Amino acid sequence: MGDNLIEGIEEADLPDIAALHAICFEDVWRADLLKRILSTPRAFGLFHRAEGEIAGFVLFRGASDEGEILSLAVTPSHRRNGLGLDLMHAALQCAGELDIATVFLEVAEDNLPARELYDRMGFAPVGRRVAYYRRKTGPSVDALTLKLNVK
């Protein structure tokens, strides 16, 4: 996509961010939880708005020289057009400005589109959490822990 205007998440955006999170994930993060996450030191959120609606977001938290992508979500209608990649690149740029050297994330083993994105960006598997993601229907799914050295 490349021409996405990526903005920082403000408190007024949190209800819309929470609504998109609820569309994309079974474990819903409400606006009050998002506010707590983003109020911690070295945490930030970025989003892109399309046609007045939030089309995607990324949440990041840093500690020392390490950071973690807490969540990345893109509306179904905006997937597979580069928005997730743009959000991730913007988050990694901001992480670099915070002197973050290593970024981690967790992804459901069965989330093939996300795994392809992270693989394309150079993230490598470093761990597994067995049955980490509980599903409302069907068996729980393992989480893969991925790592990217950014410095």
N, CA and C atoms as a LAMMPS dump frame, in Angstrom:
ITEM: TIMESTEP
0
ITEM: NUMBER OF ATOMS
453
ITEM: BOX BOUNDS ff ff ff
-5.0000000000000000e+02 5.0000000000000000e+02
-5.0000000000000000e+02 5.0000000000000000e+02
-5.0000000000000000e+02 5.0000000000000000e+02
ITEM: ATOMS id mol type element x y z
1 1 1 N 0.839 -1.19 0
2 1 2 C 0 0 0
3 1 3 C 0.881 1.25 0
4 2 1 N 1.73 1.403 1.008
5 2 2 C 2.745 2.428 0.978
6 2 3 C 2.305 3.85 1.216
7 3 1 N 1.084 4.23 0.877
8 3 2 C 0.644 5.608 1.013
9 3 3 C -0.28 5.793 2.214
10 4 1 N -0.302 4.822 3.094
11 4 2 C -1.153 4.901 4.284
12 4 3 C -0.663 5.986 5.222
13 5 1 N -1.576 6.803 5.7
14 5 2 C -1.251 7.762 6.74
15 5 3 C -1.396 7.025 8.066
16 6 1 N -0.283 6.824 8.729
17 6 2 C -0.268 6.136 10.008
18 6 3 C -0.238 7.2 11.097
19 7 1 N -1.158 7.081 12.056
20 7 2 C -1.283 8.058 13.139
21 7 3 C -1.107 7.371 14.48
22 8 1 N -0.75 8.148 15.486
23 8 2 C -0.676 7.636 16.848
24 8 3 C -2.062 7.52 17.455
25 9 1 N -2.287 6.457 18.205
26 9 2 C -3.574 6.251 18.871
27 9 3 C -3.684 7.216 20.042
28 10 1 N -4.811 7.909 20.101
29 10 2 C -5.143 8.798 21.213
30 10 3 C -6.295 8.167 22.003
31 11 1 N -6.542 8.684 23.191
32 11 2 C -7.595 8.121 24.035
33 11 3 C -8.953 8.105 23.332
34 12 1 N -9.259 9.135 22.562
35 12 2 C -10.545 9.206 21.855
36 12 3 C -10.703 8.087 20.82
37 13 1 N -9.582 7.511 20.356
38 13 2 C -9.623 6.432 19.366
39 13 3 C -9.884 5.063 19.984
40 14 1 N -9.738 4.942 21.296
41 14 2 C -9.757 3.623 21.935
42 14 3 C -11.05 2.832 21.738
43 15 1 N -12.236 3.452 21.797
44 15 2 C -13.443 2.649 21.53
45 15 3 C -13.446 2.023 20.131
46 16 1 N -12.974 2.767 19.13
47 16 2 C -12.923 2.226 17.773
48 16 3 C -11.844 1.147 17.644
49 17 1 N -10.716 1.337 18.337
50 17 2 C -9.663 0.322 18.333
51 17 3 C -10.195 -0.955 18.983
52 18 1 N -10.888 -0.811 20.105
53 18 2 C -11.456 -1.969 20.798
54 18 3 C -12.489 -2.681 19.921
55 19 1 N -13.28 -1.915 19.182
56 19 2 C -14.28 -2.523 18.297
57 19 3 C -13.605 -3.329 17.189
58 20 1 N -12.528 -2.806 16.624
59 20 2 C -11.806 -3.557 15.598
60 20 3 C -11.144 -4.792 16.201
61 21 1 N -10.596 -4.662 17.391
62 21 2 C -9.995 -5.82 18.06
63 21 3 C -11.042 -6.924 18.225
64 22 1 N -12.264 -6.542 18.591
65 22 2 C -13.333 -7.53 18.784
66 22 3 C -13.715 -8.235 17.487
67 23 1 N -13.576 -7.552 16.361
68 23 2 C -13.858 -8.167 15.061
69 23 3 C -12.779 -9.191 14.712
70 24 1 N -11.546 -8.886 15.083
71 24 2 C -10.397 -9.68 14.63
72 24 3 C -9.98 -10.803 15.575
73 25 1 N -10.334 -10.703 16.85
74 25 2 C -9.845 -11.679 17.837
75 25 3 C -10.972 -12.18 18.725
76 26 1 N -10.842 -13.413 19.183
77 26 2 C -11.823 -13.986 20.106
78 26 3 C -11.648 -13.431 21.516
79 27 1 N -10.405 -13.175 21.931
80 27 2 C -10.115 -12.609 23.246
81 27 3 C -10.153 -11.086 23.114
82 28 1 N -11.294 -10.495 23.431
83 28 2 C -11.546 -9.073 23.165
84 28 3 C -10.862 -8.189 24.214
85 29 1 N -10.177 -7.166 23.739
86 29 2 C -9.572 -6.164 24.618
87 29 3 C -10.442 -4.916 24.587
88 30 1 N -11.02 -4.572 25.734
89 30 2 C -11.891 -3.397 25.823
90 30 3 C -11.053 -2.118 25.895
91 31 1 N -11.729 -0.998 25.688
92 31 2 C -11.048 0.304 25.653
93 31 3 C -10.297 0.595 26.945
94 32 1 N -10.838 0.203 28.103
95 32 2 C -10.145 0.482 29.364
96 32 3 C -8.831 -0.301 29.475
97 33 1 N -8.81 -1.528 28.973
98 33 2 C -7.567 -2.308 28.959
99 33 3 C -6.553 -1.671 27.994
100 34 1 N -7.02 -1.267 26.838
101 34 2 C -6.135 -0.606 25.875
102 34 3 C -5.534 0.661 26.477
103 35 1 N -6.32 1.403 27.198
104 35 2 C -5.831 2.63 27.836
105 35 3 C -4.735 2.305 28.842
106 36 1 N -4.933 1.245 29.644
107 36 2 C -3.91 0.842 30.611
108 36 3 C -2.617 0.422 29.901
109 37 1 N -2.759 -0.352 28.838
110 37 2 C -1.581 -0.79 28.087
111 37 3 C -0.81 0.412 27.549
112 38 1 N -1.521 1.329 26.919
113 38 2 C -0.864 2.472 26.272
114 38 3 C -0.356 3.514 27.261
115 39 1 N -0.788 3.425 28.512
116 39 2 C -0.319 4.393 29.507
117 39 3 C 0.995 3.947 30.157
118 40 1 N 1.442 2.749 29.847
119 40 2 C 2.711 2.285 30.415
120 40 3 C 3.873 2.937 29.669
121 41 1 N 5.007 3.114 30.363
122 41 2 C 6.17 3.72 29.7
123 41 3 C 6.602 2.889 28.485
124 42 1 N 7.009 3.575 27.432
125 42 2 C 7.538 2.975 26.211
126 42 3 C 6.521 2.109 25.473
127 43 1 N 5.252 2.43 25.663
128 43 2 C 4.186 1.76 24.907
129 43 3 C 3.581 2.769 23.947
130 44 1 N 3.152 2.267 22.787
131 44 2 C 2.488 3.15 21.83
132 44 3 C 1.566 2.322 20.939
133 45 1 N 0.656 3.016 20.324
134 45 2 C -0.228 2.399 19.344
135 45 3 C -0.304 3.284 18.112
136 46 1 N -0.404 2.635 16.961
137 46 2 C -0.514 3.336 15.684
138 46 3 C -1.716 2.793 14.942
139 47 1 N -2.341 3.639 14.113
140 47 2 C -3.488 3.168 13.344
141 47 3 C -3.577 3.886 12.01
142 48 1 N -4.406 3.316 11.152
143 48 2 C -4.72 3.93 9.863
144 48 3 C -6.237 3.997 9.751
145 49 1 N -6.731 5.15 9.313
146 49 2 C -8.165 5.348 9.109
147 49 3 C -8.437 5.4 7.602
148 50 1 N -9.453 4.684 7.162
149 50 2 C -9.866 4.691 5.752
150 50 3 C -11.367 4.984 5.702
151 51 1 N -11.733 5.969 4.93
152 51 2 C -13.138 6.349 4.779
153 51 3 C -13.82 6.555 6.125
154 52 1 N -13.105 7.208 7.054
155 52 2 C -13.661 7.558 8.348
156 52 3 C -13.652 6.443 9.378
157 53 1 N -13.234 5.249 9.001
158 53 2 C -13.218 4.11 9.914
159 53 3 C -11.781 3.66 10.146
160 54 1 N -11.515 3.149 11.336
161 54 2 C -10.19 2.596 11.602
162 54 3 C -10.059 1.29 10.843
163 55 1 N -9.067 1.239 9.955
164 55 2 C -8.875 0.072 9.095
165 55 3 C -7.853 -0.902 9.664
166 56 1 N -6.982 -0.425 10.539
167 56 2 C -5.975 -1.294 11.121
168 56 3 C -5.214 -0.578 12.209
169 57 1 N -4.611 -1.377 13.1
170 57 2 C -3.814 -0.807 14.18
171 57 3 C -2.737 -1.786 14.605
172 58 1 N -1.743 -1.254 15.311
173 58 2 C -0.699 -2.054 15.933
174 58 3 C -0.439 -1.468 17.32
175 59 1 N -0.236 -2.354 18.3
176 59 2 C 0.081 -1.948 19.668
177 59 3 C 1.451 -2.5 20.022
178 60 1 N 2.261 -1.674 20.68
179 60 2 C 3.642 -2.024 20.998
180 60 3 C 3.947 -1.636 22.436
181 61 1 N 4.795 -2.467 23.08
182 61 2 C 5.263 -2.155 24.433
183 61 3 C 6.756 -2.474 24.496
184 62 1 N 7.535 -1.541 25.036
185 62 2 C 8.968 -1.737 25.148
186 62 3 C 9.418 -1.77 26.593
187 63 1 N 10.534 -2.474 26.838
188 63 2 C 11.172 -2.518 28.151
189 63 3 C 12.661 -2.7 27.897
190 64 1 N 13.451 -1.799 28.441
191 64 2 C 14.894 -1.822 28.208
192 64 3 C 15.146 -1.75 26.707
193 65 1 N 15.92 -2.697 26.158
194 65 2 C 16.187 -2.647 24.717
195 65 3 C 15.37 -3.687 23.951
196 66 1 N 14.334 -4.239 24.6
197 66 2 C 13.447 -5.202 23.951
198 66 3 C 12.039 -4.643 23.877
199 67 1 N 11.287 -5.114 22.892
200 67 2 C 9.906 -4.686 22.744
201 67 3 C 9.052 -5.834 22.264
202 68 1 N 7.759 -5.596 22.309
203 68 2 C 6.808 -6.625 21.923
204 68 3 C 5.652 -6.006 21.145
205 69 1 N 5.347 -6.63 20.011
206 69 2 C 4.116 -6.293 19.309
207 69 3 C 3.012 -7.017 20.071
208 70 1 N 2.136 -6.256 20.695
209 70 2 C 1.069 -6.85 21.492
210 70 3 C -0.111 -7.277 20.634
211 71 1 N -0.383 -6.497 19.599
212 71 2 C -1.523 -6.809 18.74
213 71 3 C -1.369 -6.07 17.416
214 72 1 N -1.755 -6.75 16.358
215 72 2 C -1.837 -6.166 15.025
216 72 3 C -3.161 -6.633 14.45
217 73 1 N -3.967 -5.701 13.985
218 73 2 C -5.266 -6.063 13.43
219 73 3 C -5.583 -5.187 12.227
220 74 1 N -6.174 -5.804 11.229
221 74 2 C -6.624 -5.105 10.026
222 74 3 C -8.031 -5.601 9.719
223 75 1 N -8.928 -4.671 9.391
224 75 2 C -10.295 -5.073 9.059
225 75 3 C -10.274 -6.054 7.89
226 76 1 N -11.209 -6.985 7.873
227 76 2 C -11.228 -7.96 6.769
228 76 3 C -11.228 -7.31 5.388
229 77 1 N -11.902 -6.185 5.228
230 77 2 C -11.981 -5.543 3.908
231 77 3 C -10.684 -4.863 3.483
232 78 1 N -9.733 -4.696 4.403
233 78 2 C -8.462 -4.04 4.076
234 78 3 C -7.27 -4.998 4.137
235 79 1 N -7.54 -6.277 4.304
236 79 2 C -6.448 -7.243 4.383
237 79 3 C -5.868 -7.539 3.016
238 80 1 N -4.609 -7.968 3.036
239 80 2 C -3.893 -8.406 1.828
240 80 3 C -3.639 -7.261 0.846
241 81 1 N -3.552 -6.023 1.375
242 81 2 C -3.24 -4.891 0.498
243 81 3 C -2.063 -4.075 1.014
244 82 1 N -1.328 -4.61 1.988
245 82 2 C -0.136 -3.939 2.476
246 82 3 C -0.302 -3.131 3.743
247 83 1 N -1.515 -3.002 4.244
248 83 2 C -1.715 -2.187 5.441
249 83 3 C -1.015 -2.786 6.657
250 84 1 N -1.115 -4.094 6.842
251 84 2 C -0.433 -4.731 7.968
252 84 3 C 1.069 -4.513 7.901
253 85 1 N 1.634 -4.64 6.722
254 85 2 C 3.063 -4.416 6.522
255 85 3 C 3.426 -2.962 6.832
256 86 1 N 2.619 -2.022 6.36
257 86 2 C 2.872 -0.603 6.639
258 86 3 C 2.826 -0.313 8.137
259 87 1 N 1.842 -0.888 8.82
260 87 2 C 1.728 -0.685 10.268
261 87 3 C 2.937 -1.274 10.992
262 88 1 N 3.355 -2.458 10.583
263 88 2 C 4.514 -3.093 11.22
264 88 3 C 5.786 -2.277 10.973
265 89 1 N 5.988 -1.809 9.749
266 89 2 C 7.173 -0.99 9.467
267 89 3 C 7.169 0.285 10.302
268 90 1 N 6.006 0.91 10.439
269 90 2 C 5.902 2.129 11.249
270 90 3 C 6.203 1.834 12.716
271 91 1 N 5.698 0.699 13.213
272 91 2 C 5.948 0.323 14.609
273 91 3 C 7.431 0.049 14.834
274 92 1 N 8.078 -0.628 13.892
275 92 2 C 9.5 -0.92 14.033
276 92 3 C 10.336 0.353 13.962
277 93 1 N 9.903 1.305 13.139
278 93 2 C 10.599 2.591 13.082
279 93 3 C 10.501 3.304 14.43
280 94 1 N 9.293 3.342 14.998
281 94 2 C 9.108 3.971 16.313
282 94 3 C 9.91 3.232 17.383
283 95 1 N 9.937 1.901 17.299
284 95 2 C 10.71 1.109 18.256
285 95 3 C 12.192 1.473 18.165
286 96 1 N 12.677 1.645 16.956
287 96 2 C 14.07 2.048 16.773
288 96 3 C 14.366 3.387 17.412
289 97 1 N 13.407 4.298 17.332
290 97 2 C 13.57 5.611 17.953
291 97 3 C 13.624 5.507 19.472
292 98 1 N 13.077 4.397 20.018
293 98 2 C 13.127 4.138 21.463
294 98 3 C 14.351 3.293 21.837
295 99 1 N 15.257 3.102 20.886
296 99 2 C 16.46 2.283 21.079
297 99 3 C 16.137 0.823 21.402
298 100 1 N 15.073 0.323 20.812
299 100 2 C 14.721 -1.094 20.936
300 100 3 C 15.593 -1.865 19.947
301 101 1 N 16.249 -2.909 20.422
302 101 2 C 17.129 -3.708 19.57
303 101 3 C 16.471 -4.993 19.095
304 102 1 N 15.549 -5.525 19.89
305 102 2 C 14.921 -6.808 19.59
306 102 3 C 13.423 -6.696 19.817
307 103 1 N 12.647 -7.196 18.855
308 103 2 C 11.184 -7.171 18.969
309 103 3 C 10.669 -8.611 18.941
310 104 1 N 9.752 -8.895 19.851
311 104 2 C 9.107 -10.195 19.932
312 104 3 C 7.628 -10.041 19.611
313 105 1 N 6.996 -11.121 19.254
314 105 2 C 5.542 -11.169 19.128
315 105 3 C 5.101 -12.618 19.225
316 106 1 N 3.822 -12.799 19.44
317 106 2 C 3.235 -14.139 19.439
318 106 3 C 2.138 -14.165 18.397
319 107 1 N 2.045 -15.282 17.717
320 107 2 C 1.047 -15.44 16.671
321 107 3 C 0.466 -16.843 16.776
322 108 1 N -0.822 -16.942 16.548
323 108 2 C -1.462 -18.254 16.553
324 108 3 C -0.901 -19.098 15.413
325 109 1 N -0.579 -20.339 15.721
326 109 2 C 0.026 -21.221 14.726
327 109 3 C -0.839 -21.35 13.478
328 110 1 N -2.155 -21.253 13.639
329 110 2 C -3.058 -21.417 12.494
330 110 3 C -3.349 -20.114 11.751
331 111 1 N -2.725 -19 12.155
332 111 2 C -2.939 -17.713 11.488
333 111 3 C -1.901 -17.566 10.366
334 112 1 N -2.15 -18.273 9.268
335 112 2 C -1.173 -18.321 8.181
336 112 3 C -0.895 -16.968 7.529
337 113 1 N -1.901 -16.114 7.288
338 113 2 C -1.579 -14.804 6.7
339 113 3 C -0.636 -13.976 7.581
340 114 1 N -0.874 -13.972 8.894
341 114 2 C 0.005 -13.226 9.798
342 114 3 C 1.397 -13.85 9.82
343 115 1 N 1.458 -15.161 9.86
344 115 2 C 2.764 -15.831 9.863
345 115 3 C 3.551 -15.515 8.592
346 116 1 N 2.866 -15.456 7.46
347 116 2 C 3.538 -15.097 6.202
348 116 3 C 4.085 -13.673 6.268
349 117 1 N 3.298 -12.754 6.823
350 117 2 C 3.742 -11.364 6.969
351 117 3 C 4.996 -11.295 7.834
352 118 1 N 4.953 -11.936 8.99
353 118 2 C 6.086 -11.872 9.911
354 118 3 C 7.321 -12.554 9.315
355 119 1 N 7.118 -13.641 8.605
356 119 2 C 8.237 -14.321 7.952
357 119 3 C 8.857 -13.4 6.901
358 120 1 N 8.019 -12.735 6.141
359 120 2 C 8.48 -11.796 5.109
360 120 3 C 9.298 -10.663 5.706
361 121 1 N 8.967 -10.278 6.945
362 121 2 C 9.676 -9.19 7.611
363 121 3 C 10.96 -9.654 8.276
364 122 1 N 11.181 -10.965 8.345
365 122 2 C 12.404 -11.48 8.936
366 122 3 C 12.277 -11.991 10.356
367 123 1 N 11.065 -12.044 10.896
368 123 2 C 10.88 -12.613 12.228
369 123 3 C 11.192 -14.113 12.177
370 124 1 N 11.824 -14.615 13.225
371 124 2 C 12.192 -16.025 13.285
372 124 3 C 11.587 -16.658 14.541
373 125 1 N 11.153 -17.919 14.458
374 125 2 C 10.587 -18.588 15.628
375 125 3 C 11.648 -18.833 16.702
376 126 1 N 11.276 -18.552 17.952
377 126 2 C 12.174 -18.798 19.081
378 126 3 C 11.48 -19.56 20.209
379 127 1 N 10.189 -19.826 20.065
380 127 2 C 9.485 -20.543 21.125
381 127 3 C 8.061 -20.878 20.735
382 128 1 N 7.433 -21.637 21.609
383 128 2 C 6.052 -22.082 21.392
384 128 3 C 5.349 -22.141 22.747
385 129 1 N 4.125 -21.679 22.779
386 129 2 C 3.263 -21.81 23.966
387 129 3 C 2.135 -22.759 23.583
388 130 1 N 2.174 -23.935 24.147
389 130 2 C 1.217 -24.977 23.794
390 130 3 C -0.186 -24.574 24.25
391 131 1 N -1.149 -24.7 23.327
392 131 2 C -2.575 -24.447 23.596
393 131 3 C -2.806 -23.068 24.219
394 132 1 N -2.051 -22.088 23.787
395 132 2 C -2.111 -20.74 24.356
396 132 3 C -3.403 -20.009 23.993
397 133 1 N -3.798 -20.115 22.735
398 133 2 C -5.013 -19.425 22.283
399 133 3 C -6.196 -20.371 22.415
400 134 1 N -7.089 -20.04 23.328
401 134 2 C -8.298 -20.846 23.509
402 134 3 C -9.346 -20.385 22.509
403 135 1 N -9.944 -21.326 21.84
404 135 2 C -10.962 -21.032 20.836
405 135 3 C -12.343 -21.297 21.419
406 136 1 N -13.301 -20.474 21.003
407 136 2 C -14.683 -20.686 21.451
408 136 3 C -15.221 -22.009 20.932
409 137 1 N -14.807 -22.351 19.723
410 137 2 C -15.164 -23.654 19.163
411 137 3 C -13.889 -24.314 18.675
412 138 1 N -13.766 -25.581 18.906
413 138 2 C -12.581 -26.305 18.47
414 138 3 C -11.483 -26.276 19.513
415 139 1 N -10.407 -26.964 19.208
416 139 2 C -9.305 -27.065 20.171
417 139 3 C -8.515 -25.765 20.28
418 140 1 N -7.798 -25.628 21.386
419 140 2 C -6.894 -24.499 21.56
420 140 3 C -5.749 -24.611 20.563
421 141 1 N -5.125 -23.486 20.286
422 141 2 C -4.072 -23.41 19.273
423 141 3 C -2.784 -22.924 19.928
424 142 1 N -1.667 -23.493 19.507
425 142 2 C -0.365 -23.057 20.011
426 142 3 C -0.054 -21.644 19.538
427 143 1 N 0.678 -20.913 20.38
428 143 2 C 1.23 -19.61 19.998
429 143 3 C 2.691 -19.813 19.642
430 144 1 N 3.109 -19.258 18.536
431 144 2 C 4.513 -19.25 18.158
432 144 3 C 5.104 -17.921 18.603
433 145 1 N 6.214 -17.966 19.309
434 145 2 C 6.923 -16.756 19.701
435 145 3 C 7.976 -16.48 18.636
436 146 1 N 7.931 -15.273 18.099
437 146 2 C 8.84 -14.872 17.025
438 146 3 C 9.704 -13.703 17.495
439 147 1 N 10.874 -13.584 16.89
440 147 2 C 11.84 -12.558 17.285
441 147 3 C 12.444 -11.913 16.04
442 148 1 N 12.677 -10.61 16.135
443 148 2 C 13.346 -9.872 15.077
444 148 3 C 14.379 -8.943 15.709
445 149 1 N 15.62 -9.055 15.268
446 149 2 C 16.658 -8.119 15.687
447 149 3 C 16.557 -6.897 14.781
448 150 1 N 16.32 -5.74 15.382
449 150 2 C 16.144 -4.532 14.587
450 150 3 C 17.371 -3.628 14.629
451 151 1 N 18.315 -3.94 15.505
452 151 2 C 19.579 -3.17 15.572
453 151 3 C 20.728 -4.119 15.604
